[in-house]
Amino acid sequence: METATKSNHIGRKIGRIRELRGIKQEALAAELGISQQSVSHLEQSETVEEEKLEQVAKALGVSKEAIKNFNEEAVFNIIGNSYHDQSSSLNYNCTFNPLEKLIQAYDENKKLYERLLEAEKEKVKYLEELLKKR
């Protein structure tokens, strides 16, 4: 029976998902507006109230169902495969549009390039003025 308890231990699932997402307890605590110690206690709890679970799921960027149905073995199977298993209980939807991020990075680089180019033009103009004075 201990194995069944472990597989349904919501706190451990929350902790493991947090770790897999590369989120520290302190960051999750800040997102939830609680202390790091409260997050630690939450991750030790076998059950979590639905409202709190909803808040944690949102902070982790997953659904409540993904936490409830989390299965470590399934995660490793998904990572091992080169495709996404549509029967998985986890939600792997991207939370941002990669193309938008690429365009945003391009625009930022373009603005930086334009500022650098303008600075170089100012330097050339200044040096030309110095040469004229000699």
Phi and psi restraints in degrees (value plus and minus 20) as a CYANA .aco file:
   2 GLU   PHI     -83.6   -43.6
   2 GLU   PSI     -54.9   -14.9
   3 THR   PHI     -83.6   -43.6
   3 THR   PSI     -62.3   -22.3
   4 ALA   PHI     -82.6   -42.6
   4 ALA   PSI     -59.4   -19.4
   5 THR   PHI     -83.6   -43.6
   5 THR   PSI     -64.7   -24.7
   6 LYS   PHI     -81.6   -41.6
   6 LYS   PSI     -61.5   -21.5
   7 SER   PHI     -90.9   -50.9
   7 SER   PSI     -39.4     0.6
   8 ASN   PHI    -125.1   -85.1
   8 ASN   PSI      -9.6    30.4
   9 HIS   PHI     -96.3   -56.3
   9 HIS   PSI      78.0   118.0
  10 ILE   PHI     -80.0   -40.0
  10 ILE   PSI     -60.7   -20.7
  11 GLY   PHI     -79.7   -39.7
  11 GLY   PSI     -64.3   -24.3
  12 ARG   PHI     -83.9   -43.9
  12 ARG   PSI     -58.7   -18.7
  13 LYS   PHI     -83.5   -43.5
  13 LYS   PSI     -62.4   -22.4
  14 ILE   PHI     -80.5   -40.5
  14 ILE   PSI     -66.6   -26.6
  15 GLY   PHI     -81.3   -41.3
  15 GLY   PSI     -62.6   -22.6
  16 ARG   PHI     -88.7   -48.7
  16 ARG   PSI     -61.9   -21.9
  17 ILE   PHI     -83.6   -43.6
  17 ILE   PSI     -62.3   -22.3
  18 ARG   PHI     -78.2   -38.2
  18 ARG   PSI     -66.1   -26.1
  19 GLU   PHI     -83.1   -43.1
  19 GLU   PSI     -64.9   -24.9
  20 LEU   PHI     -83.0   -43.0
  20 LEU   PSI     -50.1   -10.1
  21 ARG   PHI    -105.8   -65.8
  21 ARG   PSI     -22.3    17.7
  22 GLY   PHI      53.0    93.0
  22 GLY   PSI      10.1    50.1
  23 ILE   PHI    -124.4   -84.4
  23 ILE   PSI     110.0   150.0
  24 LYS   PHI    -101.2   -61.2
  24 LYS   PSI     136.8   176.8
  25 GLN   PHI     -77.5   -37.5
  25 GLN   PSI     -58.5   -18.5
  26 GLU   PHI     -81.7   -41.7
  26 GLU   PSI     -61.2   -21.2
  27 ALA   PHI     -87.5   -47.5
  27 ALA   PSI     -62.0   -22.0
  28 LEU   PHI     -84.6   -44.6
  28 LEU   PSI     -60.9   -20.9
  29 ALA   PHI     -80.3   -40.3
  29 ALA   PSI     -64.4   -24.4
  30 ALA   PHI     -83.1   -43.1
  30 ALA   PSI     -60.5   -20.5
  31 GLU   PHI     -84.8   -44.8
  31 GLU   PSI     -55.5   -15.5
  32 LEU   PHI    -108.8   -68.8
  32 LEU   PSI     -31.9     8.1
  33 GLY   PHI      54.7    94.7
  33 GLY   PSI      12.5    52.5
  34 ILE   PHI    -149.8  -109.8
  34 ILE   PSI     156.7   196.7
  35 SER   PHI    -103.0   -63.0
  35 SER   PSI     142.2   182.2
  36 GLN   PHI     -82.2   -42.2
  36 GLN   PSI     -56.4   -16.4
  37 GLN   PHI     -83.1   -43.1
  37 GLN   PSI     -54.9   -14.9
  38 SER   PHI     -87.7   -47.7
  38 SER   PSI     -57.1   -17.1
  39 VAL   PHI     -85.4   -45.4
  39 VAL   PSI     -63.2   -23.2
  40 SER   PHI     -78.3   -38.3
  40 SER   PSI     -65.7   -25.7
  41 HIS   PHI     -82.3   -42.3
  41 HIS   PSI     -62.0   -22.0
  42 LEU   PHI     -79.4   -39.4
  42 LEU   PSI     -62.8   -22.8
  43 GLU   PHI     -91.6   -51.6
  43 GLU   PSI     -35.4     4.6
  44 GLN   PHI    -112.5   -72.5
  44 GLN   PSI     -29.5    10.5
  45 SER   PHI    -100.7   -60.7
  45 SER   PSI     114.9   154.9
  46 GLU   PHI     -92.9   -52.9
  46 GLU   PSI     -52.2   -12.2
  47 THR   PHI    -147.9  -107.9
  47 THR   PSI     136.0   176.0
  48 VAL   PHI    -158.6  -118.6
  48 VAL   PSI     119.6   159.6
  49 GLU   PHI     -80.7   -40.7
  49 GLU   PSI     126.7   166.7
  50 GLU   PHI     -75.9   -35.9
  50 GLU   PSI     -62.5   -22.5
  51 GLU   PHI     -83.9   -43.9
  51 GLU   PSI     -63.4   -23.4
  52 LYS   PHI     -86.8   -46.8
  52 LYS   PSI     -60.0   -20.0
  53 LEU   PHI     -81.8   -41.8
  53 LEU   PSI     -59.6   -19.6
  54 GLU   PHI     -81.9   -41.9
  54 GLU   PSI     -63.1   -23.1
  55 GLN   PHI     -84.6   -44.6
  55 GLN   PSI     -63.9   -23.9
  56 VAL   PHI     -84.4   -44.4
  56 VAL   PSI     -63.9   -23.9
  57 ALA   PHI     -79.0   -39.0
  57 ALA   PSI     -65.0   -25.0
  58 LYS   PHI     -81.8   -41.8
  58 LYS   PSI     -63.7   -23.7
  59 ALA   PHI     -84.7   -44.7
  59 ALA   PSI     -53.6   -13.6
  60 LEU   PHI    -105.4   -65.4
  60 LEU   PSI     -30.2     9.8
  61 GLY   PHI      56.8    96.8
  61 GLY   PSI       9.9    49.9
  62 VAL   PHI    -152.7  -112.7
  62 VAL   PSI     152.9   192.9
  63 SER   PHI    -110.0   -70.0
  63 SER   PSI     142.9   182.9
  64 LYS   PHI     -78.8   -38.8
  64 LYS   PSI     -59.4   -19.4
  65 GLU   PHI     -84.7   -44.7
  65 GLU   PSI     -55.6   -15.6
  66 ALA   PHI     -83.3   -43.3
  66 ALA   PSI     -58.4   -18.4
  67 ILE   PHI     -88.6   -48.6
  67 ILE   PSI     -68.4   -28.4
  68 LYS   PHI     -81.1   -41.1
  68 LYS   PSI     -57.5   -17.5
  69 ASN   PHI    -117.4   -77.4
  69 ASN   PSI     -12.9    27.1
  70 PHE   PHI     -76.5   -36.5
  70 PHE   PSI     114.9   154.9
  71 ASN   PHI    -160.2  -120.2
  71 ASN   PSI      93.5   133.5
  72 GLU   PHI     -75.3   -35.3
  72 GLU   PSI     -60.7   -20.7
  73 GLU   PHI     -83.0   -43.0
  73 GLU   PSI     -59.9   -19.9
  74 ALA   PHI     -84.1   -44.1
  74 ALA   PSI     -57.9   -17.9
  75 VAL   PHI     -81.5   -41.5
  75 VAL   PSI     -66.2   -26.2
  76 PHE   PHI     -87.0   -47.0
  76 PHE   PSI     -54.0   -14.0
  77 ASN   PHI     -85.2   -45.2
  77 ASN   PSI     -60.5   -20.5
  78 ILE   PHI     -87.5   -47.5
  78 ILE   PSI     -63.5   -23.5
  79 ILE   PHI     -82.8   -42.8
  79 ILE   PSI     -57.6   -17.6
  80 GLY   PHI     -90.5   -50.5
  80 GLY   PSI     -44.9    -4.9
  81 ASN   PHI    -109.7   -69.7
  81 ASN   PSI     133.2   173.2
  82 SER   PHI    -109.7   -69.7
  82 SER   PSI     -17.9    22.1
  83 TYR   PHI    -149.3  -109.3
  83 TYR   PSI     142.3   182.3
  84 HIS   PHI    -108.1   -68.1
  84 HIS   PSI     107.9   147.9
  85 ASP   PHI     -99.8   -59.8
  85 ASP   PSI      92.4   132.4
  86 GLN   PHI     -88.0   -48.0
  86 GLN   PSI     -37.0     3.0
  87 SER   PHI    -105.9   -65.9
  87 SER   PSI     -21.6    18.4
  88 SER   PHI     -84.7   -44.7
  88 SER   PSI     128.0   168.0
  89 SER   PHI    -102.7   -62.7
  89 SER   PSI     -29.7    10.3
  90 LEU   PHI    -109.5   -69.5
  90 LEU   PSI     131.7   171.7
  91 ASN   PHI    -116.7   -76.7
  91 ASN   PSI      94.6   134.6
  92 TYR   PHI    -127.7   -87.7
  92 TYR   PSI       3.2    43.2
  93 ASN   PHI     -88.4   -48.4
  93 ASN   PSI     118.3   158.3
  94 CYS   PHI     -89.1   -49.1
  94 CYS   PSI     117.8   157.8
  95 THR   PHI    -111.1   -71.1
  95 THR   PSI     -16.5    23.5
  96 PHE   PHI    -165.2  -125.2
  96 PHE   PSI     141.8   181.8
  97 ASN   PHI    -111.6   -71.6
  97 ASN   PSI      93.0   133.0
  98 PRO   PHI     -78.5   -38.5
  98 PRO   PSI     -54.4   -14.4
  99 LEU   PHI     -86.0   -46.0
  99 LEU   PSI     -60.2   -20.2
 100 GLU   PHI     -82.7   -42.7
 100 GLU   PSI     -60.6   -20.6
 101 LYS   PHI     -83.6   -43.6
 101 LYS   PSI     -60.0   -20.0
 102 LEU   PHI     -84.0   -44.0
 102 LEU   PSI     -64.5   -24.5
 103 ILE   PHI     -84.9   -44.9
 103 ILE   PSI     -60.8   -20.8
 104 GLN   PHI     -81.4   -41.4
 104 GLN   PSI     -64.8   -24.8
 105 ALA   PHI     -83.8   -43.8
 105 ALA   PSI     -60.5   -20.5
 106 TYR   PHI     -81.5   -41.5
 106 TYR   PSI     -66.2   -26.2
 107 ASP   PHI     -81.6   -41.6
 107 ASP   PSI     -62.3   -22.3
 108 GLU   PHI     -84.0   -44.0
 108 GLU   PSI     -61.1   -21.1
 109 ASN   PHI     -86.0   -46.0
 109 ASN   PSI     -57.4   -17.4
 110 LYS   PHI     -84.2   -44.2
 110 LYS   PSI     -64.0   -24.0
 111 LYS   PHI     -82.6   -42.6
 111 LYS   PSI     -62.2   -22.2
 112 LEU   PHI     -83.0   -43.0
 112 LEU   PSI     -64.7   -24.7
 113 TYR   PHI     -79.9   -39.9
 113 TYR   PSI     -63.2   -23.2
 114 GLU   PHI     -83.9   -43.9
 114 GLU   PSI     -59.3   -19.3
 115 ARG   PHI     -85.7   -45.7
 115 ARG   PSI     -61.8   -21.8
 116 LEU   PHI     -85.1   -45.1
 116 LEU   PSI     -60.9   -20.9
 117 LEU   PHI     -83.1   -43.1
 117 LEU   PSI     -63.1   -23.1
 118 GLU   PHI     -83.0   -43.0
 118 GLU   PSI     -61.0   -21.0
 119 ALA   PHI     -83.1   -43.1
 119 ALA   PSI     -60.8   -20.8
 120 GLU   PHI     -85.4   -45.4
 120 GLU   PSI     -59.4   -19.4
 121 LYS   PHI     -82.2   -42.2
 121 LYS   PSI     -60.7   -20.7
 122 GLU   PHI     -83.9   -43.9
 122 GLU   PSI     -60.1   -20.1
 123 LYS   PHI     -83.1   -43.1
 123 LYS   PSI     -65.2   -25.2
 124 VAL   PHI     -81.7   -41.7
 124 VAL   PSI     -64.7   -24.7
 125 LYS   PHI     -80.7   -40.7
 125 LYS   PSI     -63.4   -23.4
 126 TYR   PHI     -83.4   -43.4
 126 TYR   PSI     -64.0   -24.0
 127 LEU   PHI     -85.8   -45.8
 127 LEU   PSI     -57.9   -17.9
 128 GLU   PHI     -83.6   -43.6
 128 GLU   PSI     -60.5   -20.5
 129 GLU   PHI     -83.4   -43.4
 129 GLU   PSI     -59.3   -19.3
 130 LEU   PHI     -83.0   -43.0
 130 LEU   PSI     -61.4   -21.4
 131 LEU   PHI     -85.6   -45.6
 131 LEU   PSI     -56.9   -16.9
 132 LYS   PHI     -86.0   -46.0
 132 LYS   PSI     -54.3   -14.3
 133 LYS   PHI     -90.7   -50.7
 133 LYS   PSI     -41.9    -1.9
